[in-house]
Amino acid sequence: MSKVVCITGASSGIGKSIGEYLTVKGFRVYGSSRTPEKYKESIFPLLQLDVRDTNSVTNFIDEVVSKAGRIDVLINNAGVGITGPIEETPEEEIKGVFETNFYGPIRMIKAVLPFMRLQQSGLVINITSIAAYMGLPYRGFYSASKSALEISTEALRMETKQFGIEITNVAPGDFATNIVSGRYHAPILDKSPYNKAYSETLELMNEGVDDGRDPQEMAKAIFKIIETKHPKVRYKVGDFLQKTSVVLKKSLPGKVYEKMLMNHYKLK
């Protein structure tokens, strides 16, 4: 029997690549989008879903179960970016990124666990970020939202093992996606004390995404995880430098690591 896989945020980027790859591999894939009608050419079904809305989440899960009879894998991929100085980022935008990047996956997990518990099996894969392991300048709230999901997953893994349910994190580095177009950027204010540093850091961030890796690499990594009987707590997918930065964070003194990051972003 083909495994049934749900992927949030599957209309483009990493989610789309994962959905297409798993479909070709024989999985029964159901993706989601807030506006699925815009993506008529998708090779797997796209259902309407807004992870910020509990009713929408419940309807999505119920629809998949009614169509497929079960859910074997949930991939929490939907996410948004946010940049800006901590001091100057509007509170409503801070809440917004947590609604999508943290509360959204939690809503999905709460909705799917009862079905997986009845099956006595299931796998939840949370797409976090290498940024979750460090507070990046002018990306502090993005790092915080992904870090919150990362840590919550650690606890949730231990709570759900008794039901035969596996949960893991996958932290990607920079991939060539359209995240920049959907990312909220706090405006670069002419009279802001952060003007120069923020604008230069923003250029570096955007260059990193433009030069990012092929999302197919993430798709292949996800496939391997699904095929693993007992996945690890976390996986990192990215270039050598990005993965090494996580190791250095653990091994270097705090101030040394901070200086390394500041040098990378050319901050004084």
C-alpha positions, 0 to 999 in steps of 0.5 A: 500500500502506498504511503499517504503523505501530506505536505504544507506549503507545497505549491512552490519551492522546497514543498513542491520539489518534495511533493513531485519527488515523492509522487514519482517514487509512488507515494500518494501525496496531498499538498496544500496551498492557500490558493490551490486554484492558481496551480492547475499544473501540479502533478499531485493534488493541492488542497486549500489550507491556511495553517494560521486558521484552526478550522482550515487545518481541521478541514484539510486533515479531514479531507485527506483522511476521507479521500485516502483513509489514513495519513502516514506522513505529515511534512510541515513545510509552510513557512515565511521569512522576516527580516529587520532590526529587532527594535524596528520590526512591527509587533504584528509582523512578529506575531505573524511569522510565529503564526505561520512558522510555529503555531501553524505546524503545532496546529497541524500536529494536533490535528493529525495525531489522533489519526496516527494514534489510531493507526499506531503509526505515523511520521511527522517531519518539521522543516525548520532551518539552520537559522534555528540554531543561532540568532542571526542579525536582522533575522532574529525573529525568523531564527526564534520562530524556527528554534521554537519549533525545533525545541518543541519537536524534541519534547514531542518526540518523547511524548509520542513514541508510546503510540508508535509515532516518529517525529523529526526536524529537518533543518535546511540551509539556503536553497534556491526558492521564492522565499525572498518574494514572500518575506516581510522586510522591515523598511530601511528607514533613512534616519534609522541608526541601523540603516547601513548595517541592515541594508548591507546585511539584507543584500548578503541574505538575498545573495545567499538565497539566489545562490542556494542549492537545488531543492531536489536535494531536500526532496531526496533527504526527505525520501531517505528519512521516510524510508528510515525505520527510526529517524534521528532527532534532527537532520541538517541539509545544506552546504558544508559551511552552513552545517559546520556553523552549527558544530562551531556554535556548540564548540566555540566560546560564545563571544568567539562565535558571535565575532565570527558571525559579525565578520561574516555579515561585515558588522562592527 
